[in-house]
Amino acid sequence: MVSWSHQGRFCSEAAFASFAGVSPIPASSGLTNRHRLNRSGDRQLNRAMHTITLIRMRLDPSTKTYVARKIIEGKTSRDAQRCLKRVVCREIFKIIERSDRNRLGNVEELAQAA
């Protein structure tokens, strides 16, 4: 929440993911198509997402299914965790953006009522 500061700071979910350090960086060579972890961005936000990811991988059945599906697709467990971090980032972005819109809508409604 501290990293968010105000609505409109990030124009898209991808910009928020890059800020959080969970956007994949291409690390391809020749015929090999790979992505690696982004080491930049807000490290505290990245650590929070990492903790959320670890807990969800341990306890949430739907997350366990998601990780198992990624491993079956040929990804390593670290790659599956990277993908899951991006999913968590997308969910957090939607929640925060929605709450900002609701708060802004309430302020506008109060102004119109006055």
C-alpha positions in Angstrom: 0.0 0.0 0.0 2.9 2.4 0.7 4.3 1.9 -2.8 0.9 2.7 -4.4 0.6 6.4 -3.1 -2.2 7.5 -5.5 -4.4 6.4 -8.3 -2.9 6.9 -11.7 0.7 6.3 -10.6 0.8 3.2 -12.7 -0.8 3.3 -16.1 -1.1 -0.5 -16.3 -0.7 -3.8 -14.5 2.5 -4.4 -16.4 4.0 -1.1 -15.1 3.1 -2.1 -11.5 4.7 -5.5 -12.1 7.8 -3.9 -13.3 7.9 -1.5 -10.3 7.4 -4.5 -8.0 10.2 -6.4 -9.7 8.1 -9.4 -10.8 8.0 -8.7 -14.5 9.9 -11.3 -16.5 13.1 -10.3 -18.4 13.9 -12.1 -21.6 17.1 -14.2 -21.2 17.0 -16.1 -24.5 20.0 -17.4 -26.4 19.8 -19.0 -29.8 16.9 -21.4 -30.0 16.4 -21.3 -26.2 13.5 -19.1 -25.1 13.8 -18.2 -21.4 12.9 -15.5 -18.9 14.6 -14.6 -15.7 13.6 -12.8 -12.6 13.7 -9.0 -12.5 16.1 -7.9 -9.8 15.1 -4.2 -9.8 12.1 -2.5 -8.4 10.7 -2.0 -4.9 12.4 -4.8 -2.9 9.9 -4.5 0.1 7.0 -5.0 -2.3 8.7 -7.8 -4.0 9.4 -9.5 -0.6 5.8 -9.2 0.3 4.7 -10.8 -2.9 7.3 -13.6 -2.4 5.9 -14.3 1.1 2.3 -14.4 -0.3 3.5 -16.8 -3.0 5.2 -19.1 -0.6 2.2 -19.3 1.7 -0.2 -19.8 -1.1 1.9 -22.6 -2.6 1.9 -24.3 0.8 -1.7 -23.9 1.8 -4.0 -23.0 -1.1 -5.4 -25.9 -3.2 -6.0 -23.9 -6.3 -2.5 -22.5 -6.2 -1.1 -26.0 -5.8 -3.0 -27.0 -8.9 -1.7 -24.0 -10.8 1.9 -24.8 -9.8 1.5 -28.4 -10.7 0.1 -27.4 -14.1 3.1 -25.1 -14.8 5.5 -27.9 -13.9 3.7 -30.3 -16.2 4.1 -27.7 -18.9 7.8 -28.0 -18.5 8.7 -25.2 -16.2 10.9 -25.6 -13.1 9.4 -25.0 -9.7 11.3 -21.6 -9.6 9.7 -20.7 -13.0 6.3 -21.7 -11.7 6.9 -19.5 -8.6 7.9 -16.6 -10.9 4.6 -17.0 -12.9 2.7 -17.2 -9.6 4.3 -13.9 -8.4 3.0 -12.3 -11.6 -0.5 -13.6 -11.0 -0.4 -12.3 -7.4 0.8 -8.9 -8.7 -2.1 -8.8 -11.1 -4.6 -9.6 -8.3 -3.1 -6.9 -6.0 -3.2 -4.3 -8.8 -6.9 -5.0 -9.5 -7.8 -4.9 -5.8 -5.9 -1.6 -5.1 -7.2 0.0 -8.3 -10.8 -1.0 -7.5 -10.5 0.4 -3.9 -9.1 3.7 -5.3 -11.9 4.1 -7.7 -14.5 3.4 -5.0 -12.8 5.9 -2.7 -12.7 8.5 -5.5 -16.4 7.8 -6.3 -17.4 8.3 -2.7 -15.6 11.7 -2.7 -17.4 12.8 -5.8 -20.7 11.6 -4.4 -20.1 13.7 -1.3 -19.2 16.7 -3.3 -22.4 16.4 -5.4 -24.5 15.9 -2.3 -23.0 19.1 -0.7 
